[in-house]
């Protein structure tokens, strides 16, 4: 046969294969929840399996014919996950085509129409983002494969395997994130000690002291956006993962190139993860130390990742600088560590700066604040790594940390069992909700039975729209910062006139008045942004509270974190440049003419410098806004993850469940699981 014959055979075989694939797709998707379902499901699982086997025989016959006729067999062009990810990307592009600004080309839209479309776009984008995130995990997202790698003698593994089966069988995709986290904790046998604290609190210095080597850079602000793990290795090295390139192995002497603001400003190198390996004796027992980014660092995006790391932490060491004091952020961090099921210790670092009497007073004060504010007995210790005062660190390690490390496996196992139990109870509630929906659908109208839960579900679904709305409004407010210079000059001129009229006519008085005006304008403007974010936080908490009530949960809705860490505007260098003296015979001038004169002088002296500082502050505020909204979204999704499936199944009456006997059997099996 010539090439034309072979080409015609290949085209025919491919057409037959496509038709068979379409037949398989029809059988699998018939009766699905798609709003565009074309076919009713009238086949049984056994019939579908037999049909698949017959189709496979047709394909084998074509493969055999191709081999006999020496027809080339095409290799796959890519992986299925990659292809699926591309389809999801194109789905996102399709969603963008129904945004109000594009739909307006088909005719006028009312304000209500635009809002409805915005809600639809937000919900679709959120669902596609979750699907894309799961696909991006690649083969590691296969929880069943991960389960098979674990020690099968553990009861926890058996329960997780059963939960994975039930979650997959009944489409409870919202539970897969919690399940994956528990699997990772179970698979990773290391005991993780997280080191938390504000910038310059001594985290890296303490870790270097414990490891007996200068492993991490000190005296600089870290910029990596995720916690850095330090684990045992036979040779010192660092493993750097990037968001957009291949991993890199480096010597520890080069670590600062990737982990400091000086050499990697704004994380321009896109570092995603840093793992440091050192042959340290204190790591030989399977202990991993985790250096987290400073919570108040303006050079990092690490707050979100530090909070996300908490569920993986077994022991949290919270450092409080002896040169400052215990702050609200420190208390919130300790509380979050306990709420994640971990233990905490508070370490008063740099205790060498305190006199002996002051050390006792500081220790008593911190213990009292923790006890009164958190109502929990948190261990508090004084530490130092400087000179003879390093004995404080040795005493703490030998008497407080070492005993915990020696029993860490039992403590970590107990914590893990509790978290798995929480997931089991949540899955049981979701299955019960589906079963109740089946049983009640015939007895009650859908409106009557689903109305309370439907309202809660609607609120949960609208949260993505709320967050996107605040993001748009917030970006507008932040963008206005670059245009505040006229308002600053106007307000400053009025302040300086008041100061002169009060007899404060020295140049430094004018500079002080200008500084007050500048801070007033910026504070008033950023307050609008803070109010916007706080209103969003309250709405999200309200949605969570409604979901808890609808789900009849016995646990109170955990509050979402308040916005903090607002960037500060450093006006010192600008204020130093203000040099104004009252003009000759200024007392004879009207106030408005004097203000005009001062405003003109300020513009001459400061326009360029002020514009640059305001634009820099705008960028920092934009970064803060995005980080704050990301943290709110992540915190809300974490809290809603165990409620959303249960409420959604109640609201829809579980009408898509076709095998009530299987549902009841899985429910009973999980309920009867030995505790």
Secondary structure, DSSP 8 states (H G I E B T S, - for coil): --HHHHHHHHHHHHHHHHHHHHHHHHHHHTT-S-TT--S-----HHHHHHHHHHHHHHHHHHHHHHHHTT------SS-HHHHHHHHHHHHHHHHHTTSHHHHGGGS---HHHHHHHHHHHHHHHHHHHHHHHHHHTGGGG-HHHHHHHS-TT-HHHHHHHHHHHHHHHTT-GGGHHHHHHHHHHHH---EEEEEEESTTSSHHHHHHHHHTS--S--SS-B--SS-EEEEE-SS-EEEEEESSS--EEE-GGGTHHHHBTTTSGGGTT-EEEEEEEE--GGGTTTEEEEE---TT-TT--HHHHHHHHGGG-SEEEEEEETTS---HHHHHHHHHHHHTT-EEEEEEE-GGGS-HHHHHHHHHHHHHHHHHHH-S--EEEE---SGGGHHHHHHHIIIIIHHHHHTHHHHHHHHHHHHHHHHHHHHHHHHHHHHHHHHHHTTS-HHHHHHHHHHHHHHHHHHHHHHHHHHHHHHHHHHGGGG-HHHHHHHHHHHHHHHHHTT--SHHHHHHHHHHHHHHHHHHHHHHHHHHHHHHHHHHHHHHHHHHHHTT-SS----------------HHHHHT------TTGGGS-HHHHHHHHHHHHHHHHHHHHHHHHHHHHHHHHHHHHHHHHHHHHHHHHHHHHHHHHHHHHHTTTTT---HHHHHHHHHHHHTS--
